[in-house]
């Protein structure tokens, strides 16, 4: 190609290759670079052959091959590699050029990098990308943040490659999120909610398998039915599919051959840690992170299983009724998880002065991403009706949905405890609901304890001010 390219991409792992092919398929020309030049050459000779691509062996060549203002997107491992590439690009690029980070980057790094790059006269966009390899190729969810001046230059390309939703499939799952690290923060919350969704689905599976003895064929039918209703989502869909897959080696169901040790890449942990910093109760993502941590100690669990005892019976009630109750528990717990996620977004927005549109955030996740679900339309409707909605649970739709599911949900949590089947997310979600719906909690006693041993003071219910009591002097003397 003799003409200069519309877009530059650094990093040709599968995500990078697929996103580059997506951009090119929308009518744009793309220059690509990978640190390993053989990777670049193989891509140009293979999947990119005959298409509007330019393969570059140096970053200087990449920058020279682009139209101005240049748009260079990095899809590399988060961390020092990103800083190194930024340092290499800065002397090569001009004022108004745009550097984009599409990796799973910690939002605070994006806050720092945006300020640094802007001080050098360039623009920076920390853009959350969700949807995995398939989404990158066919249409991801994109959550761009960073330098606001970059958005008009990126909007056309980003919205053309993003997943589309709506009655006519014409609403892109991509919109400007907010300044500095807002895009990567929203992506992190997406991933944290994903952690919770996956854990809750796994608990539903475990209860149906070990509580009432459903076979994989029966589990397939249950999840297929759930995917037609209010639980319809990508994760329910792929869970259904998993129960149908047989191992090519043995002919047995493959899910039963997969070791029960789950991996993690850290974004769920980030959300949990940041929730603690903000003082907001994002309990579902924290429970999900700890559940993965417990799964990781497989050998210890095997040893413990030979020593520790618990219930061994199965559920003796009506199977279909229990299946319906598990569905209720899953849906109600899902509502709790999203409610917590949006409360954390609201707290972070206030902390960092990000003008987030929460309805738009829900729409960004409606297609292309891992947590895409019919359910998200209801969240957008709730925030469209009340942009300052304090908690999703207070929106009429979700208030009613939880009320309908509550009896079954409570039955499932109680049954799980009776049968000794772990359901920490279901139980934690119910505890959050019961705590949030009560005007009074036992924290009065907790604060009294703190004041007793540490003079931490307390407030009163009957008058304004801050108080301290001489508990030791005022107490009833214990009998000798």
N, C-alpha and C positions, 0 to 999 in steps of 0.2 A: 504493500500500500504506500502511495506517495503522499496522500493527504494525512494531516495530523489527526490523532484519535480523540474521541469524545471523553474517554474515561480510562483511568489507569488503575491497575490492581496489583498489589504485592502479596504474594503467598499463594502457591498453587497446590495446596493440599486439596482434598475432595471438595470442601466447602468453597475454597477460592475458585477452583475450576468451574464448579457448578454456577456460582454467582456470576463469574465472567461470561459463561455461556448464556445465562439468563439475560444479562445486559445486552449482549450482542444480538440475541434473538429479538429484541425489541427495536432493532434498527440502528443501534449505536456501534461505533467502532471502538475496540478495546486494546490497549497496550498492557502487556502482562510481564511481570518479573518475578523470579524466584531465586533465592540465594544459591540454590544448586542449579546451575545452568542446564544440566542434562534434563532436569524436570521441565524447564521452560521449553526446551527443544522437543521433548517428547509430546508435550501438550500441543504445540503448534503443528507438529507432524501428525498428531492423532486426532483427538476430539475437536480441535480447532481448525483442522484442515479445510481449506476452501471457504472459510468464514472471514469476517472483517476483524482479524487479530494481527497484532504486531508483537513478536517475541523480543524481549530486551534482555541483554546480558549484564547490564549495569543500571543502577538507579539514574545515572546521568542520561543514559539513552532513553529510559522510560520518561523522564521529565521532558526531554527534548521532543519526544514524539507526540506530546499532548497539546491540544488547543488551550488557549487561555480564556478565562481563568482555569488553570489546571485543577483537575479533580483526581486525587490519588487515594485509593482506599487500601488500608492494610487489613489483611485477614491472616494474622499471625498469632502465635501464643502470647497471651497477656503477660505483662511484666517487663523486664529489662529490654527485651527485643524491640518492643514498641518504642521505648525511649531512644534506643540506638538508631532505629530507622528514621525517627523524627530528626535527630541530630544530623543524619546523612542527607535528608531531604532539604532542610532549611536553607543551606547555601545554594542549592540548585533551583529553588523556586522563587517566584516574585510576589510582590504585594498583591493580596486578593486571591492568591491561589489557595486551594483547600486541601487539607490533610484529613482523612477520615479513618477512624479506628472502628472496625466492625467486629472486633473480638469481644470475648466475655471479660471486660475490664472492670476492675473495681472503680466505682463512680468517683472516689476521691482522687484517683490518679487522673481521671479525665478532667476534673475540676482544675487540678494543677497544670495539666498539659494545655488545656484551653487557654488559660491565662498566659502561659509561657509562649505558646505559638502566636497568640495575638500580639504580644509585646514585640515579636519579631516582624510584625506587619502582615502575617498570613492569617488564614481562618482555619478553625479546627472543628470537626464534628465527631463526637462520640456517639456512635449509632448502634443501638442494640439490634441484633439480627437473630430471629428465631424461626425455627422450622426444620432444622437439621439439613441434611444433604438434599433431600427431596424438595424442601421448601426453598433452599438456595437456588435450585435449578428451575423450579416451576412457579415460584412466587412465595417469598418469605413474608413474615411480619417484620416491619422495620420501625425502629423507635429512635429517630434522629434527635440529637441534642447538640450542645456546643455553641459555637458562634452563630448568633441569629442571622447575621448577614450571609452566612453560607447557604441557608435554606432556599432562597429563591434560585440559586444556581443548581442545587441538588434536587429540587422538588420534581421536576419533569422526569428525570431518570429514575429516581427512587420510587415514585408513584407508578411508573410504568412497569417496573419489575416486581412490585409488591403483589401479594395475594389480593384478590378482589372479592367483595361480598356485596350483599344487597339483592333486591329482587331481580335486578338486571346484571348482576356481577360487575358493577361499575364503580363501586366504592373501594378505593385502595386502602389496605391495612398499613397505612403509612401516613403520618402527619407529624408536624413539628411538635416536639414534646416540651422543650424548655431549654434554658441556657445551661452552659457548662456541663456538669455531670448528670443532668436530669435524664437524658436518654438511657444511659447505662444503669441508672438507678431503677428506672421503670422496667428495664430488661431483667435486672436482678430480682425485683419483686415478682415478675412473671415466672422466673425460674423457681423462686421460693414457693409460689402457689403450685407450680408443677410438682415440686417435691411432695407437698401435702396431698394433691390429687392422686399421685401414684401410690402413696402409702395407704390412703383410704380405700382405693380400689383393691390393693393387696389384702387389706383386712377383710373386705367383703368376700374376696375369693377364699381366704383361709377359713372364714366362718362357714361358708357354703360347702367347702370341701370337707372340713373336719367336724363341723357341727351337725350337718345333715347328710354328709356322705355323697354329695353330687359328683358325678363322673365328669371328665373333660367334655364329653359330648353334651351333657346336661348343662355344664357351665357355659359352653358355647351358645346354647339356646337362650339361657338367661341373659347373657350380655347382649346377644342379638336383639332381644326384646327390649332391654333397657335402652339400647341405642336408638330406638324409635320414639322415645318419649323425652321427658324433661332432662334426662341424663345424657342425651345425645352429645357426643364429643369425640374428638380424635382419639383420646386415651381409652375410652370405652370401646371404640371401634377396633383399635389394634389389640386390646385385651381379648375381645371376642375372637379375633383372627388367631391369636397365639394358641388358644385352646384347640384349634383344628389342625395344627402343624404336627406332623410325625417325623421322627428322626430317620434320616435316610439310611443310617447304619443298622439300626435295630428294629425299626418299624414301630417303636413305642412313641408315645406322645413326648415331644421334645421338651415341653415345659417341665416335665417331671425329671428330666436329665440335667436341668440347669441348676448349678450349685446355688444354695440360698445365701449368697454373700454379695451384697449390693455395693457398687462403686459410687463415687461422687466426685464432682469437679470443684466444689467449693462455693458456688453461688448461693446455695441454700444456707450454708454456714454464715456467709456474709450477711444475708438478710436477718438471720437470727441474732447475730452479734450487734448489728445496727439497730435492731428493734430494742435490744437491751439498752443501748446508748440513748435512744430516744425515750425510753420508758413506756413503750407501747407493748401490749400483750399479744405478740404474734406467736401464739403457742403452737399452732398447727405445724408451721415450718420447723420449729425447734423440735417438736416431737418426731417429725419425719427424719430430721437429721440424726437424732439419737437412735431411731429405729435402724437406720443404715449402719450406724456405729455398732449397734448390738449385733447386727447380721455379720459384721466383719470379723467378730471373734468366734468363728465357726468351731474351731477346735475346742475352745473353752466351753461352748454350749454343748458339744457332744459329750465332754467329760461330765458336765453338770447334769445332763439328762440321765446319767447312770446313777446319780446320787439323790437328786431332788425329786420329790413326788408332787402330784397334783391330781385333779379330777381326770377321769378317763372316760366318763359316759358321753353319749351324744344327745342331741336334742330329741325329745320324745313327742313334741307337739306336731302340729300340721305343717308339712314341708312348704307348701305354697305360701301359707301365711308368713312363715319365717323368711322366705325369699322376699316377699313384699316388704317385710320389716327391715331387712338388710338394705333394700333399695331406699327406703325412707331414711335410714341412718346415713347412707352414703350421700344422699342429696342434702340433708340437713347439715351434715358435717362439711360438705362442700361450700355451702352458703357461709358457714362460720369462717372457713379458710379465706374466702374472697373478701368477706367483711373485714377480717384482720389485715389482709393485704392492702386494702384501700385506706384503712385507718393509718397504716404505716406510711403510705404514700402521702397522705394529708399532713402527717407530722413532719415528714422529711421536707415537704414543700414549704411548710412554715419555717422550718429550721434554716433552709438554704435559700429562701426567697425565690422559689420556682413557681411560676404561674401555671400549674398543671391543670389540664382539663380532664377530669376523671372519666367523663362519658367517652371522650376521645380515646383515652387509655384503654377502656374496655373494647372499643371498636377496633383498635390496633390488634387486639388479641382474638378478634372474631374469625380470622382466617390466617392460614399460612403457618401459625405457630403451634407449639405442642399442646397448649391448653385451649386451643380453639374449641368452641362449644356454642350450642344454641343458647345456653344459659347466659352468655355474655350480652346478648341483646337486652335482656332484662336489666342488667346492670347499667347499660347505657341509658335505657328508659328512666331508670331511677334517678340518675344524675342529671338527665335532661329536665326532669320534673323539679328537681331541687339540687342546684349546683353546689349548695352548702350542706348537703346531706351528711349528718354527723356519723352515721353508721348504716350500712346497707340493711341491717336488721330492722331499721325503723321505716324503711320503704314498704308501703302496703303489700306489694307482691310478695316480698320476702317474709314479712311478718306472717302472712297467711300461709305461705309454703311451709314454714317451720311449724306452725300450729298444726297443720295437717299431718306432718311427718313425726311429730313429737312422741306420740305414744309408741309407735314402732321403733323409733330411735332408742327410747329408754329401754324397751324390751331387749333390744339387741345388745346394748351395753351391759345390762344385768345378766343376760344369758351368756355372754362372752366370759364374764367373771365367774359365773357358776360352772361353766364348762372348762375353765382354765385356758381359754384361747385368747392370746394377746390381741387387744384391739385398742392400742394407746391413742390413736388419732380420733377414733369414734368417742372414746371416753373423755379425752381432752377437749374435744369440740363441745361435748355436752356440758362439761365443767365450765367452759368459757361462757356458754349460753346461760347457764344457771347463775353464774357470777354476774354477768352483765345485766340480767333482767331483775336483779334484786336491788332495792334501794339501800339496803344495809348488808354489810359484810362483816366478818369477824375481825376486821383490821382494827376495830376499836380496842380489842384485847391486845393485839399485837403492838399497837402504839403505846398502850399502858405498860406493857412489858419493857419496851424501849426506854420509856421515861423512868421506869423503876430502876433498871440497871445502869442506864447511861445518861439520865437527865436530858433526853432528847426532846422533851416538851410534847405538848399535844394541843389540839383545838377542842372546843366544847360544842355540843349540839344546842346549848341553850343560851350562849352569849358569844360575842365576838372576842377575838384576841388569842394570844398564845399563853399556855399555862404549863406549870410544872407542879407536881404534887410530891409531898414528902411521904411516899408510900410506906417506907420502913417505920416511920413514926405513927402513921395513921392505921396501919394494919392491925388486925386482930392478933393478939399474941398467941402463938401456938401453945397447946397444953404441954406441960412438962412430961 
